[in-house]
Amino acid sequence: MYCNKCGKKLIDGTKFCTNCGTKLKNGHEDQFNYSYNYNSSDDDYKKAYIGNNYDKIKDGKFSIPAFIFGGYYFLYRKLWLYAFILIITNFVITFFIKEYSSVIIIVLYILVGIKFNSFYLQKVDQNIEKIKQQNIDKTSNELLNECRKKGGVSPAAVIIVFLIIFTIGFIIGLTTTVNEIFQNIKDIPFEEKYKNNSNDTYIEELTYQIPEGFIKTNYNTKDYKSYTYNTGSDFCSIRMEYNEFTNLYKTKEEYLKSHIYTNQNDEVSNITEETINNTVWGLIKVTTSNSKEYNYATIYNNKIYNIEYKVYSNDNELCSKKYLELINSLSFTKNNNSV
């Protein structure tokens, strides 16, 4: 027998409903009317609630979709709470239990596949009973429609949740990757981080080797090259250029005198000559309160070559060492003596 108010199934002869407390009067007549409203079988309601795969779920011992898709299949079947529990569990295992996480997830999904059908059928029975209790005044066909509406599947929920999780994962992954890149850059020793990033080894006919650690500046042309080296405590720069204005300057000394810019307190050396790899260069040094500048010039094949090496600290041993590396690497493609 059933309660004529809430639809609760009761033991025959019960005087009061154990669910809602309603006193059962005219039991036989009331139960007849209630049963009339629910003349469809339980299987009919389950078929309406579950849909086309009712027989597979009822008779199946293992749910392949639940095993493969896990929480997303729970979403598909409108088991919202259990879907999110399983998805969050998967997330926690993947990101916080890294060792053996794959094995744990596979075992978990096997258990889900084994238990899903019986668990789902149990939930279907509970939901159908609620539908009956909440719709005692409706006919059997109306109850079947209500079961179809409350049950069935929800592909849209799967798509929405998947996109949300994918977006969150993408953002986390991107953030992690960017942080790792910056961390790797931070951890690289300065000499390795700022290895010479230029393939330039010559300017016109002058060949050279930029010392390790220098980086090319943004302003570089065919006839002008510039590089800097900066570790915070060591700072120096290289500038080299050539031009064909030999009609203006007959000697390298004239060129140096016209291209040196100094202040009143700067210490300027006399112009000396230095032979570097069989080429004679003119050299003038300028010392200020916080820097030392080496200016070289020579004329080769009717072109004037000028090199400026500047150290922004008079006691900078590292930059001084790199200065020698650069100067010793200077060589022309044909080692003719300059003017």
Helices and strands as residue ranges (DSSP letters): H 27-37, H 42-50, H 54-59, H 64-69, H 71-76, H 80-96, H 101-134, H 140-150, H 155-187, H 190-193, E 202-203, E 206-207, E 215-216, E 224-230, E 235-243, H 252-259, E 267-268, E 272-276, E 279-287, E 292-300, E 303-311, H 317-329, E 331-332
